[in-house]
């Protein structure tokens, strides 16, 4: 006599066990993706040579619920233009700090930043602002609840020099490492 599908799979209890296991795995995966960590694809070359165009970056989502981003950290945030694009930039200054761009250098609170990751590229103002009021003026004080971000590839990066300070509530993750392609894998 032919064996039924239920019998071949070990009975109804075994099938229910598999269904429950798959359901729990999906719920755990969605929880991790939504609240703990998420992979991101870098959409532009604004972070070259730190992160390559198209690299996959692991973004950790928990820490910024307990602390604010710090200068030097690389993070992901919602594009201020309202699109669905997630941008990746480096934090340069936090609320209350004063940014100035002098002779191609970034100056925070009167001190020229040591920025080896820009590989000697100068940092100049960008003649546009998404805020609608034209070019940002310097020195610029980062407002409360905001951060100032810039791409490492300063010549092509549209960053806070273009769209102004970024609201903290638009930050989605802290960049931990690049993981794909394997040849570019490294901690950030």
C-alpha positions, -999 to +999 in steps of 0.1 A: +000+000+000+013+035-009+025+056+020+008+090+024+027+123+025+019+127+062+034+093+069+065+100+048+071+133+067+068+116+101+033+123+111+012+154+117+032+164+148+064+165+127+047+187+101+034+211+127+069+212+142+084+222+108+057+248+102+063+263+137+101+263+132+098+281+099+074+306+113+097+314+143+127+317+120+108+342+098+097+363+129+132+363+143+147+373+109+122+402+105+129+413+141+167+413+135+163+431+102+139+457+116+156+464+150+191+449+153+211+449+120+205+453+083+227+450+052+229+482+030+242+487-005+263+518-009+246+537-037+272+563-046+310+569-047+308+596-020+327+574+006+355+563-017+381+550-009+368+540+026+338+522+010+335+513-026+305+519-048+282+489-046+298+475-014+275+458+011+278+473+046+264+459+078+244+485+097+238+480+134+206+496+146+206+493+184+233+515+197+218+548+185+188+542+207+210+546+237+236+571+225+241+598+199+264+594+169+300+605+175+324+624+152+343+600+130+316+573+129+302+562+096+264+559+096+233+554+074+204+579+073+174+587+052+181+610+023+170+646+032+155+650-003+126+627+007+135+598-016+137+563-003+175+563-007+196+555+023+229+575+023+262+566+040+284+594+054+308+601+082+298+622+112+319+653+114+302+673+142+274+670+166+248+694+181+263+727+194+296+723+175+307+749+150+318+739+115+339+760+093+355+753+059+388+772+055+413+769+027+400+734+019+402+722+055+373+713+079+375+732+111+354+721+141+353+743+171+383+762+159+405+731+153+414+717+119+404+681+116+429+654+109+411+635+082+434+608+067+404+591+051+399+620+026+434+613+012+443+650+008+411+661-010+401+696-001+367+704+015+350+734+000+314+747+004+288+736-021+268+763-038+233+749-031+211+739-002+180+717-001+168+739+027+158+763+000+177+793+012+208+789-010+243+783+001+250+775+037+271+802+054+301+794+076+309+792+104+278+771+109+266+759+144+250+724+143+215+728+157+203+707+186+190+673+175+212+673+144+246+661+132+269+673+104+279+646+080+303+645+050+314+619+025+351+609+025+353+616-013+348+653-008+350+663-045+318+644-054+299+640-021+266+658-017+265+660+021+257+685+049+275+711+028+246+706+003+216+696+024+225+710+058+226+693+092+209+659+094+182+653+120+191+626+144+157+609+139+167+602+102+196+581+113+189+544+107+221+526+115+258+527+125+281+512+098+300+483+114+318+467+084+318+461+047+311+424+041+307+421+003+326+417-019+349+396+003+379+414-011+366+447+004+356+432+038+368+453+067+357+470+099+346+506+097 
